[in-house]
Amino acid sequence: MKQYLLRALLVILLHAPLVTRSALAGGNPPASPEVTAAMQPYLESYKLAGVIGIIADKTGKVHYQNLLGYSDVEAKKPIREDNVFWIA
C-alpha cells in the first residue's frame, strides 16, 4: 500500500505541469480531504516537505487541488501551485 501511494504521488507530481493555468483560471477548486488525509502523515513525519495534488478530468477541468506543506521548510515558505520540483 505504501509503495502504491508513493507511486500515485509521483504520477500526480509528474503530471501536474500538464494542467494549464487556463484550467485553473475558473476559480480555486476545493482541496480533496482524501488527498489531505493520505499525505498528512508523510508531512508530519518530515518524509515529504510539500505536496501538490491536482485531480483533473481529461478535458482539463480541475476538480480538486491540494497544496500541502512547504516549498522551503527552513523558512516555512508555503508551497504554491507554480513551484517546480527537482526529482533526483
N, C-alpha and C positions, 0 to 999 in steps of 0.2 A: 504494500500500500504506500509506504514511504517513497519508494522508487517511482511509483506511478505518479504521485503528487509532484515530485521534483521534475519528472519529465513533462507533465502538464504545464508546470510553471515555466519551464524552458520554452515550450511551444508558444505559450502566451507572450513571453518576452520577445521571442524572435519574430512573432507576427504583429506585435503592437505597432511597429512603424508602418505597416501596410494600411492601417486605419488612418485615413487622412483627416486633416483638420476640418475639412468640409463636412465630414460625417459627424464631428463633434460640435459643429457650429450651431446645431439646433438646440442648444442648451446643455447644461451639465446633466448627464444621466445619473441615476442614483447608484450608490455603491451596493454591491451584492453582499448580503450578510453571510452567505455561504463561503464566498472567497475570503472575506474578512476573518471568519471563524477558522478556516483552514490555514491561513497564513500567520495568524496571531501568535501561535506557539513558536514559530520559527523566528519571528521578530523579537519576541520576549526573551528567547534563549540566545539571541545575537548570532544565529546561524545565517540570517539574512539581514541586510541593512535596510533594504527597501524593496517594495514590490509595486509594479504597475500591472494591473489586471484589467483587460478590456474584453468584454463579451459582446460580439457583434454578429449580425447575420450576414449572409453572402451578398446582400445589397449594400453593405457598409453601414447600416443603421446600428448605432451603438445602443445596447440595451442596459449594460452595466459598466461602470468604470470605477475601479478601486485604485486609490493612491495611498499606499501604506508605508510607513517608515520614513527613513531619511536618505537623502542623496549624499549628505555629509554628516556622519554620525557624530564626530567630534564637535562640529559647530552646531549640531542639532538643526540642520537645514532640511526642511521637509522636502519630500520627493515631489516633483512636478511631472506633468504629462509629457513635457518635452525633454526630459532627461535622457541622456544617451548611456547605454550600458556597454561596458567592456567585458566581454566574456573571454577568459583566458584558460 
